[in-house]
């Protein structure tokens, strides 16, 4: 089973864009969400991010991410509502001001997290790595490390899934509805996951080393990643979003 | 000319005084196809790491001696210089991959080794086409099967045009068909491109079939090295070391011994004796030996070709051996196999026993995929050991997950002890069904063997004190070290720990997913004998297994699966004689079944339906005995030739 950041096949404008331009655009949306003060502005950035996901034929994963972060946002909303009361009291500790702030924090959480993760599923990690080296002049070992981390996320998620399945088959109650108990049960599984992760990381490092990792230089890459006018347009669009948000906030 | 020269190499890992390699010497000639076999902990993987230069460049430790690769001392040149000559594939194929797309995986090495860019497309096409995966060029590696991933790893090496390939257990997680394809690919590369291949492998049948040389390792050294015939003829040595031999070799050894027994030796000519002295590595050559012996004893010429006339039972009677028991259908022995296997008549003897598991018309499909199982029905009675066989992707693992509750059927039902477990939680099902996974590392989570085994019992609501007591009993029975950290044990020992925690729970149903994969012969027997003892206590076992020899030796029933459905369900002899079913499921019958079928049809009907080497040899001994009596009655020595 794939993860939400796995590459989504497609032929959209964003699929064809340079990975560095996509990364910059995602960071610009992040900055815009961060700069947005009011609920309307945050909602606008969030709506734009979702639109980008839909237009780039990645709607399913985008909404999956939205719902995933909505859970986290809801928890933060409750906490914010309780710890920062303001204005008229609705009932008990719930105030209108607290509720508004809580809602804003929840939306902002989603708006901050969504752009980067959503954009990662529109580029292959190898393309991102090579483009970072060629366009952004990131040293290859660092770019390779970033790519490896991203590539291993689904691998480790799958490993964790296998471990949990094996433990459930032994009788460990991962099927409990109590989240605290579930968390307690998950803690001991960190050991086998860690053992397997270290083994995999070492084997991967050896495989890379044996295939000339340390011999690579700036001219090694076979595929080229030049920035096209459309990539500049994408990055300018991101700047425009930030400016608009700053003006309205 | 030798391409690899290992000269008295000793090596111990950091923080360990034990020698993983001990004064090891080995010479690999250019163009050799060398198979390395040995028990767990013999140092096979360490040798592979040393040959590829990972030792001493990546792994530190104490290294003595010298390894020359194409004349270069591996200690004095850089790892990448060695990698230009030797390409290696490690055990964990997923960790070996450095890219997510097949083409990028091949590009990685080519770019790093500064292959001129103009050459790169040609090299990629050449490598993919040679290995036969040109159609996978733009596929996500994560979406490939285990066999395809192995081929990608081989293609990635091939693109770099190495002179030597070193592969560590490339078929460990593959079904027999995929394993055969990998060896075919390696054999083609060896023959047509002249690439020297060194492969570590536990499947002796594949080694015997494809390798020009076999090296047997034990305790860090090479204890036998030579051609397949030379090495596998040393049956006693191999058994002592803990290495399996192809079953045909057992027959061959028995034929040799029988032909040299004083009372029978005079019945064969020198030419026939010479044939009996050969080591047969394949079914065909073992059948030829039987044909040679029986032909000489019965004074007739026997041909094994397809168009030759099968032997009629009357022919045997004409030879004057009417006292022989007539074989009417398959012979079903109760415990005559080499491992004293469980009587396969058990099912017929206990038809009225209540089933402990009923899979009723169960269907399951994975989201967005056609993979899964379709209307599968299956029953399991206490004491049965049912083998689930079929190709990778046939639906075997899905079926086991439906049984242990990790998946729920979309339609149909699963009954445990007569009750539907539709509404049971997985943890409730686990009170009755225990599972031993292919990879023990998914199961092990405690810091000592004792804690690990006791934990399994505590999950079944056994008190901590009783769990500890019971765990110690099992540890004692299985010869484990209670205080050892399971993570530091060998693969085979970790599998034993995982099995021990299952055995301690004494489940009603035990689900085994490839329990012998990656284990050496001794460990395999240890695991299976423990499973067998559980069966004898009334536990019903459902075992996914690709090793048909294990299935033949231990299963009481076989369920054949293909394309998510059950193709056939029946007794071992019945299933292995159903050629069409086996063909459709891409399952190859074990060597002894193939031999008895071939020899039964073309040599003598008394060989038909025999399941083990000892049964075949017993039948051959009858032939010798008849010939001896006939020669005595005729008052003269049987004519030679």
Interface residues (C-beta under 8 A of the other chain):
Chain A: X2 X6 X7 X124 X125 X126 X148 X151 X154 X155 X162 X163 X165 X166 X167 X168 X169 X170 X171 X172 X173 X174 X175 X176 X188 X189 X191 X192 X195 X196 X199 X200 X201 X203 X204 X205 X206 X207 X208 X209 X210 X211 X212 X213 X214 X215 X216 X217 X220 X221 X222 X223
Chain B: X52 X53 X54 X57 X58 X79 X80 X83 X87 X88 X90 X92 X94 X95 X96 X97 X98 X99 X100 X101 X104 X107 X108 X109 X110 X111 X112 X113 X114 X117 X120 X140 X142 X156 X160 X401 X404 X405 X406 X425 X426 X427 X430 X431 X433 X434 X435 X437 X439 X441 X442 X443 X444 X445 X446 X447 X456 X459 X460 X487 X501 X511
